[in-house]
Amino acid sequence: MFFRNLTLFRFSPAVADDLKRLDEVLGEHRLRPCGPQEMATRGFVPPIGRGEEAALTHAVKHCTWLTVGGEDKLLPSAVVNDELQRKVRKIAEEEGRKVGGRERKRLKEDLLNELLPRAFVRNSRLSAYVDTKNGWLVLDTSSRKSAENALTQIREALGSFPAVPLAPEEGPRVLMTDWLAGGNLPAGLALGDECELRDPASATGAIARCRRQDLDADEVKEHLRNGKQVFQLGLVFDDRMSFVLGEDLVVRKLKFLDVVTDELGDSHEDAAAEADAGFALLTLELERLLAKLEEWFGLPRPSDG
């Protein structure tokens, strides 16, 4: 169950104390199926197991795992518009008149009411965990919109959850550019094999993307000498995980290396035991990485004052 991406928020010690209520409040916000006339629903689903009896949280030490689920009706606008045009043509042919804007709007609403109950439903899941000891909310997504939507679900369940986006004291773009240009990486950190370099002078400036590339190569350094800066950088941490770090401090393409995955073994009794062991290993490894991100970029935990 290893996460593939990390979008991060921080919260204070007082907020951490309030998170003790998670287990009791999520039950009132469990995901329910889409109704016949609903386009989408959101709610919480069990991170391990299925069914109404399965718990909506799973805790290992100071980390609590939860999963936001969604159901979305698949009703492409092209399908609705094609059917609407068919109805408009039929009225024009049979009644010899044009359909006005107000009538067209009513016809479209009638079509939606007719088609929604028959639409296919797509299920989605977004895993997250809260680290109450260190004040992190970690979401398995690189999408800011998806992260904000999940955060909204947690806030609705708790009534309030003042987790805040990261506010680095050290500019990530400047710091990562220095890492790449001068090789001045912190201890335990090594360059990966991909990066994205951009001219920061304008939104339409030149972009250079490198994949499966030796980042120490002269051609990469030449881009930097010409004024480009690092917007994404592939890194390896302690020879235990690789990832691409963005200037927004979103961790993408997270991959645990064999030395970590081998620690899981394959002697677990069932899928639940395997998921529990995987979550314990995930949070242990990420606790070290997040502490380093805090140190490198200056990401202080919010205070209660």
N, C-alpha and C positions, 0 to 999 in steps of 0.2 A: 504493500500500500504506500510505497514511497511517493512523496510529492514530486511533481515535475517542474513546478514554478513556485515562486514565493513572492507574494505581495504582502508588505509588512505595515502594521500600525503599532503604536505604543500606547500604554495606559499606565496610570499611577497606582501606587500601592492601595489606596482607598478603593479604586475601581476593582482591583484584584480581589479585595475582600467581598465585594458585591457579587462577584462571579460565582461565589459558593451557591447562589440561588439557581444557577443554570439548570441543574438537573430537575428541579421542581417546576420551573417556569416553561421549559420547552414543550412539555406535554400539551399545553394549551395552544401551541403553535405548530402542531404536527402537520405535515403535508397532507392535504386532502385532494381527491381526484377533481379534475376540472368538471364543472357543471356543464349541462348542455349548451348554455349560452355564454360561457366564460372562455376567454382567449387563453388565460394562463392562471396558474396558482403557484404559490411558493410556501414553503414550510420546512420543517426539520424532519429528517429521516434517520434511522439508526445507522451509526457509522460501522457497526458490526452486527450482522444478523438482519433478519427481516420480520415483519409482522408487528402487530399492535403491542405485543408483549416485550419486544426488544427495546433496550435502553437507548435513549437519544443522546447520551454522552458516554464517553469511555475515558477514564482517567488513569494515567500512569504518573506517579509521583505528583509533580506540580503542573503537569500538562493535561489539559482536558480536550479531547477530540470531539468535534461535532460536525454534522454534515447538513448543508442546506440543499434541499431537493426542489425540483421544479417540474411542472407539467405545462407544456406549451402546445396549443393547437396549431397544426400546420395548414394554413389556408393562404396560399400565395396570392398576392394582389392581382397577378396576371390572370388567375383562374376566375376571381371575382369580376374583374373588368371585362373578360371575354363573355361571361354569362350576362353581365349587365348590357353589353353592346347587343347581344342577341335579343334580349327583351326589348331594348329600345327600337331595334329594327322591326321587330314583330309588331309593336304598337304603331310604328309609322306606316307599315304595310296594311295592317288591318283597319286602322282608324284614320289613316290619311292625315296625320298631324305630327308635329315635332314634340319631343319631350323636353320640357323646360328644366332648368337647374334644380328647382325645388322638388319636382317629381322624380328626377334622376337620383337625387339624394335619398328620397324615400324608398325607391326601388332597390338601391344599394343596401340600405338598412334591412329591407325585407330579405334580400339575398343572403346577407350575413346570418340572419336569424334562421334561415333555411339550411345553410351549408354548415354552420358551426357544429351542430350535433353529429354530423357525419365526418367531420375532419379527423385526420390521424393525430395522435398525441405523441409528442416527443418528450422523453424523460431526461432530466439532467441532474447531475450531482456535483456539488462543490465541497470538498473537504477543507476543514480549518481546525486550528487548535489554539487555545489560549495558554500561555505560559505565565502563571500567576506569580511565580518567583521573580522573574525578570521583566515582566510587563510587556510581553509581545503578543500580538494577534497575528497569526501566520495563516495565510490563505493560499490554497493550491490553485493559483491562477496568475496569468500575466496581464489580464484585462482589468483595467481600472474600473470599468463599468460593472463587471461581474463582482469585483471585490466590494464596491460600494453597495451593490444590491444585497450581497450577503451580510454586510455590516448593518444595513437597514433592518434585515430580518432579526439579527441579534438584538439590536436596539429596541425593536418592537416587542420582543419577548421579555426583555429586562425592564422596559420602560425608559431606561437611559443607559447608554454605554459610551462614555466620552473617550473613545479611542481616536487618536489623532494620526494623520499621515507623518511620515518621517520628515524631519527638518534638519538636514545635515549642517554642521558648522563648517566642515571642509567641503568645498565644491567637488562633487564626484567627477565631473568632466575634467577639471584641472588636475585632480589627483591621479586619475587613471591615465591621463595623457603623460604625466610625469613618469608613472610606472612603465609605460610602454616606451617612451622616448629614452629614458635614462637607465632603465632596468632596476630602478630603485624600489623593488617590491618589498613589502613587509615580510618578515620571517614566516616561513610556512606557506607562502603564496608563490605560485609559478604561473607563467603565461600559458594559456591554452593555444588553440590553433585557429581562432577566428576573432574578428573585430569589425566594428563599423566606425569609420572615420568621416567626419563632416567638416565643411567650412562653416564655422559658427557665425560668420559675418552676415549671412542672409539665409532666409528659409529656403531659398532656391539654389543655395550653394552646392558645390560638387560633393558627391557622396562616394566613398570607396568602401566596398564590403569585401572582406577576405574570409575565406573558409578553407579549412585544411591547408593552412598557410603557416610557415615559420614566421612568427611575429617579430623575430630579430632580424629579418631580411632587410636589405638596403631599400627595396622598393616600398616597404612599409614605412621605414624611417623617412624616406623622401616625401611621402604624403605629410608627415608631421612637420618636416622642415618648411613645407609650403603653406603651413598655417592651419592644417586640419587638426581637429581635436577628437578625442575618443568619446563616442556616444554609447558604444557597447564593447565589452572586452571579455574574451574567453579566459577563464582562470582555472587553476587547479589548487585546491586547498589541502595541505598536509598529505598529499597523495591519497586522499580518501574520497574526495568528491570533485567533480568538475561542473562548471556552470558558466553562463554568460551573464555578466553584471551590466545593467544599463545605467545611464546617467540619472535615471529616475530611481535608482537603487532597487529595481525589480530584478529578482533572480530568475533567469530563464534557462531552460534546457538543463535543469539540475539532474545530475546523474551520480549515483554512488558507485564507486569503483569496486572491483572484485574483493579487495581486502575488507570492505565493509559488508557486502552482501554475503560473503562466505561466513561471516559471523552468525548469520541467521540459521545456517544449517537446514536440514530437512527432516527433523525428527519430531515435528509438531503433531499433536494428536488430531487436530482438525483445523478447518479454515479459520475459526475464531481464535484459536491459540496462535496460529501463524500471524493473523492480523495484529493481535496484541503484541507479539514479539517484534513485528515490523514497526509498529508505532513507537514502542519503547526505544528501539534503535534509532529511528528517525529523529525523535526529539532529543536524544542524547547527542547525536552528531550535529544537529542544527543549533543546539545550545552553544556549542563551541564556535560555530561559524557566526552566529548572530552577535556573540560577545565581541568577536573581532571586527565585524562591521561597525559596531558601536564605537570601538576604539579607533578604527581607521578614519571614519568619516565624522566622528563627533555626533552621536545620536543619543543624547541624554534622555533618560526616562522622565516623563512628566512628573512633577511634584504634586503633592496634595494641597499646597498652599495657595 
